[in-house]
């Protein structure tokens, strides 16, 4: 029986002729079938060579079983312990897995005109991915080198995959890499794009709809800001992020700093607290490759125009560690004043952050972030649970550098609790205050009636 792609996203995925393509982003979108069909493009060429990569051997066996349905009727045979799919005219599809670090090296030096990578986010680093696709090249003009990847949100490589494919361009639009000149595209697909599955198993959508919120957003909706293992499940960009506005002078302003050396990232934000106790994150400094005094001067420059009440900084900044002066002294000397050491109680701090992010249909969150604070917005949804200590955030994984911004926001919110700015005085109240200040001996004789 001849296989045909389903109308919609599967058909679109097979239409593109770009170097890198990412297809999927949710459960049940027909990713595996699309990848198998993609490999069949140009397979009639006798010098066609392709490589299929899965994270482990068991998953690879499952892929082979599904691939037989399309390739065997075309005359292919499947042979070998590391299965190869061979066609009578000479085309070959080889398979491999990535069970260890050395696996990423063994494909270098080989040449494949097509590479299919299943479950891309299981590859922890972009560097490993680039090592793999370095083998995708072709000296045959009619066989252009191409890479096709499938995945769901989540996994060790979630951040770099999102950054490389999802964030660089709108879905379905081709992005041209300015450094390499090569093109790539992201084709999102959900279970709604798979009518065959919906007809065969109508209960599957109900299963996805009934999942816990974070899983449902990732697996059902393909939301890259929500995934299994996400620490801040309360995060919703549509709710927590706002466009900048003029911050009233009367609001209390706090500054946070998580300092680092030249090799690390220094994160700093300005926080404004309104009269209801809502915290607004209004400006951002997030840089690496600078010395402490350079960071301090840039943070001081960022703070111009704001009356900063105090600055919460990592308590380690007050330790000399054998140096002539402390990090705190360097910051004070360069215009970042009013330093207060942050609490190091991580779990209590994360609980406070949860409380500020929490919201429902009747209650708005207690923290909102200006859209110009792009790194804080990027990093909050990327935090994952520590499997050994679920109440804490995992710090040892690819992409954990975003913990600088998270630590800083934890430092600040722990100092605030229920603090709020004073309510602005009415005209009458201001007049009473002026009279009291002018003549404290008789000020309490004035009443609201005779002031008016």
N, C-alpha and C positions, 0 to 999 in steps of 0.2 A: 504494500500500500504506500503510495507516495505521500511524504510528509510536506505539509504546507504551513508557513508561519501564520499565526493568527493576525487578523487585521488589527492595526493599532501599533502598540509599542514594539512588539516582536518584528513586525514588518519594517518599522522605522529603524530598528537596531541593525537590520541586515542591509539597509540602504546606504549607510554612511561608509565613506572610504577615507578614514582618518588613520593616523598612526596608532593612537590609543583610544579605546572606547570602554567606558564603564557602563554596564547595563544592570538595572535592578534597583536595589535600595529598600526592598520590602519582601516579606515572605509571599510565596505563591505567585510571583510575577512571571513565571515561565523562563527563569534565567538559564537553567541547565539546557533546556531544549533549544533556546536561542543560541547558546554557545556551540552546541553540537552542529546546528544548522550553519552557523557562521563559518565553521571549519570547512564545510563542504563547498564554499565559494572558491572557485579556481582549482578545485581538487582534481580536475581532469588533466591537469598538466603533469607530465611524467616526472618532473623534477621538483614537484611540490613536497616540501618538508615542513611538518608542524610539530609543536610540542604542547602537551597538555599538562598543567601543573595543579596538583591538589596538595593540601597541607600534610595529609597522612595517607598511608597505603589503603586503609579501609574505605575512606571516601573515594579514592581512585577506583576501587572495585565497583562501587555503586555507579560511578560515572560510566565505566566501561559497559556495564549491563544496559544502561540507557542508550549508549552510543551504538550498540549492536543493531538496535531496531532500525536505525537509518542507514548505517554503513554496510551491513551484511547484504541487504537486498541490492546494493550497488555493486556487489561482487567482492567486498572486502573480506579479509580473514584476520582474526585476532590471535596473536601468538606471543609466547614468551612469558617469563615470570614478571618482568616489568613490561606489561603488554604493549605490543606495537600493532597498529592497524595498518595493514598493507593492502593496496589495490593492485589489480592485475596489470595496469599500465605503468606502475612504478611509484605512484604517490605513496607517502608514508606519514602516519601520525604516530609520534612517540609519546609516551607518558612518563611522568616522574612525580616525586613527592618531595616534601621539604621537612623531613623528620629531624634534621640536625643542621647546625650552622654550616657545615661543610657542603651541604646540598646546594647552597647558593653559589658555590664556586665551581661545581662540577659541570655546569652548563656553559661556562665562559669558554670562548674559543670555538664553540659549535655554531652552526648557522641554521636558522629556521626562518622561513618567510612568514610564518604565522605562529603566534604563541597565545594560548588560551589559559588564563589563570582563574580558577574557581575560588570563590570566597576570599577576595583580595585582602580584606581587613584582618585576616589571620596572619598575614605577613607583617611583622612588628614594625619594621622601619622602611622608610622610602629608599634608603641606601640598598637594602637587600632587593627590593623591587627593581631598582635600576640595574643592579648586577644581572638579574634574570633577563630583563628585556634588552640588555646589551647583546644578547645572542640573536635578537630579531633583526635580521638584515637579509638583503637579497641582491645578488648580482644579475638576476634575470629580470629584464624590463617588464615583462608581463606578469610577474609575481611580486607585487609591491609588499614591502615589510609592514605587518600590522599586528597589533596586540588587542585582544578582547578580554575584558575582565568582568566578573560578576561578583556581587557581594550584597550583604545586608549591613545596616548601621551596627556599630559595636565592634568588639574585638580589639586586640592589641594595636592594630594599625588604624583604628578609627580616625584619629586626628589627621594623620598625613594623607589618608585617602580623601577625606572631606576637603582638606586644603587643596589637594592637587586636582580633583575632579569637580567637586560640588560647589566650592566657594569661588572659583576663578571666573565662572561664567554662568549665564542662565541655562537651565536644562534644555537640551535639544539644540543648543547653539554651539557651533564649533569654536574652540579657543585655540589660538595659535601661540605657542610658547615663544616669547621674545628672545630667549637665549638660544634655543635649538632650532627654531623655525618649524618645528613639528607641530601637528595639530592633534587635539583630543576633544572628546565630547562625553557628556553624561546623559544617559537615557534612563529616566526614572520609570519604574514599573511596579505596580502593586497587584494584589490579587484581583482587583477589579479589571485589570488588563488581561486576565486569563479566563475567558468564558468557558473553555474546555474543562478546567479544574472546577469552576463554579457549578457546572452542570453535573459533573461526575461526583463531586463531594460538596453539596450545598451547605453542609454543616461546618465546613472549614472557615468560612467567613464569620459565622457565629462564634466559632472558637476564638478567632483573632479579635473580634469585637469584645469578647468577655475577658481578655487579658488585663492584668494590672496596667495602670495608666502608662508607665514608662515603656513597657513592652508593647502595648497596643500602639502607641505613637510610632515606635520604631518598626515593628513587624507588620502592622496593618497599614499605617499611613506612610511609611518610609521617611519618617522625620529624623534628620541627621542631628538634631539637637536633643534627641531622646533615644536611649538605648538600654539594653539590659546591663545592670551593674552600675548605672549612672548614680552618682552620689547625691546630687541635688535634683531629685525628681520633680521638685516644685517649679523648676525653671521653665519659663514660657517667654520667648523673645517678644511676642506680641503684647504681653502684659508688663514685662519688666523694663523694656527699653522704650524711651521717649525721645522726641526731638528736643534739642536744647532750647532754653528760654532764659530771659534775664532773671538772675537770682536776686531776690529782695535783699537789701543790705541788712535788714533786721534779723535774717536767719543766722543761726549759729553755724560757723564753718570750722570743720575739723580736717586735718591732713593726716594721711597715713603714709608710711614709708617701710618697705621691706628692702633694705640695702644689700648689695652684693659687690663682690670684687669685679675686676675688669672682665673676667671670663663668664660671670653669671649675669643674670638679669635683675635690674633694680626696678621695682614697681612702686609707684606713688600716685595717689588720687586725692582730689579735694571732695569732701562730703559736706553737703549743706542740709541742715535739719529744719524742717518747717514747723509751723505752730501746732500741727497735729502729731509731731514726732516722726513724720515720714522722712527717710534719709534719701537724698538725691545725690548721686555720684556725678559730678559735673565736669571734671577735668582729669586728664591722665598723662602720666609720664611712665613710659615702659620701654627701657632701653638696655642694651648690653654694650660691652666694648669701651666703656668710659671709666675713668678713675672716680673715686668717691667725691672729690671736690668738684669735678665736672658735673656729676649727677646732681649734687647739691645746688650748684648755680642754676642748672636748668629747672630744677624743682622750684627754686625761689622765683625764677622768672615766670613759671607757670602760675604761681600763686599771686602775682601782682593783681591788685584790684580787689583782693579778698582779705578781710580781717580775720586771720586764722587764730582761733582761740588756743589751740594746742596741736601738737603733732605726735601721733603715736608711732613709735619706731621699735623694731626688734630689739629686745633687751640686750642682745649680744653686742649691739653698737656701743655700749657703755664699757666694754672690756678692752683693755689696751693690747692684750695678747703679745706683749713684748715690743710693741710699736711706740714711737714717740708720743702719739696722741690717739685718742679713741676715735672711732667712726663718728660718734655723736659730736665730739669736739670739732671734727672736720666739717660736719653739716652746720653746726652752730656758727662757725667762723665764716661760712659761705652763705649765710642768710636764711637757713632753715632753723627757726628758733622754736622755743617752747616744747622741747622734746620730753616725751613721757614714755617710759619703758612698757612694752606690751606684755600682756599675760602670756605664759607659755602653755597654758592648759588647753591643749588642742581639742579634746572631745567637748569640753564645755563651750569652747569658742565655736565649733562647728554647729552645735545645737542652737546657739544664738543666730548664726547665719541662716540656718533652716527656718527659724522663727520669722526673720525679716523677709525671707523669700516667700513664705507660705501665703497662699491666697485661695479663695473659693468664689463662688458666684455672688456671695453677699459681702465679701471683704477683699479689698485691694491689698497688695503686698505693702510692707512697711519700708521697702527699698526700691527705688527706681533709678535707672542708669541712663545718662545721656548717650545718644547714639554715637557721639564722637569718642567715647571710651571703648574703642574697638577691641582692645586686647582683653579687657575684663569681660566683655560680652562674648568674646570667642572662647574664653577659658572656663567660665563657670560651668557650662554644660558638659565639659570634657572630663571633669573629675570622676573617678571611679572608686568603689569601695575597696578597702584593704581586706583581702580574703582572710588574713590571719587576725585582723582586728576590725570587724565590720563597722564599728562606730567611728572609725577614722578613715582618712583618704589615703589611697595608695600613693606612695612617693617614688617607687622604683619601677618605672616603666617608661616606654617611649612616649615623649610628650609631657612628662611630669614637670617640665620647666614652668608650666603654667601655674604651679603651686606658689610661685612668688606672688602673683596677684591675689590668689586665694588666701594665702597667709596674711597678706596686708589687710584685706577686707575683714578677715577674722579679728585681727588686732584692733581695728577701729570699732567694730560693732560691739566687741566685748566691753569697751569703755563707755558706751552710750547707754545701753539698756533702754530706759524709758525717757531719756532726755528729749526735750523739745524747746523750740524757740519761744520767747514770750509773745503773747498776742499783741499786735499793734494797738496803741492807745487810740481811743476815739478823740474827737475834737474837744469834747468836754473834759475827758480824762487828762488830755495833754495840758489844757488850761489850768486845771486843778494842780497838776504837777508843777507847772511854772510858778503858780502862786505860792505853793508850799516851799519851793526852792528859794523864792525871793524873800519870803518872810516866814521862817519856820516857826516863830513864836505864835503867829496868828493864823497860820495856814489852815488849821483844823476848824476854824470858825466858819470857813467858807462852805457853803452847801452847793449842791448841784443847781438849786433854784437861782441863787443870786449870782452864780457864775454865768449862767446863760443870759 
